[in-house]
């Protein structure tokens, strides 16, 4: 393994691009291979067995075909379901997962009440429940499994759904935030909201407008990027060469699903030209 090899990043779809944004900023000299498993999204509404099988297949593909030097699992559901098995199968590969940022949220809250929006798969996982239990007493957590929200955000990039998907995102955001309770700075109100799915970051402007400027939104991209840097430094794997002149020169994006959706998302959030995206097939 050498410092010149790329870093692999994968998610069930476009949500992991929010983590990739942070990685690109934190590690400007590195090359990345991003894989969106859109053909099997969303993971949050699949079984743990299915998510583990897909995660292992994708990791094997990235190691074999792209010779990655580290792997970022940019999906809360895949981290919860598969990170331990991935570490077992790839013991020498630096592996970084994501999890809902409820610990930093507990430190940020002033009212003592924290809302958590996540997928059903994340909320039901043992890993999340252990994390939640470890923080009991530090804050009061209101948790909502947001079925359909990741998919609706995903569909905002698909031409066939662009007329309906934004309205569906708005409807779901209103429904799930209402279910969590009252937001604000007054005693008894939720003043901090954890975005427990990487997709939800792409709805944060609408969420902020919905909840008001005093509610803090907490996501995981920047902490994951910093942890990736720490692991690369510890392993002597930081790329020391000159930074690529263009984003297209340091990034390859692949999807197992609709190519137009990934191209639209990459243009919108990374300002990457469509030719930077390709379609691939990864069987189980």
Secondary structure, 3 states (H helix, E strand, C coil): CCCCCCEEEEECCCCCHHHHHHHHHHCCCCCEEEEECHHHCCHHHCCHHHHHHHHHHHHHHHHHHHCCCEEEECCHHHHHHHHHHHHHHCCCCEEEECCCCHHHHHHHCCCCEEEEEECHHHHHCHHHHHHHHHCECCEEEEEEECCCHHHHHHHCCCHHHCCCHHHHHHHHHHHHHHHHCCECCCCCCECEEEECCHHHHHHHHHHHHHHCCCCEEECCHHHHHHHHHHHHHHCCCCCCCCCCCCHHHCEEEEECCCHHHHHHHHHHHHCCCHHHEEECCCCC
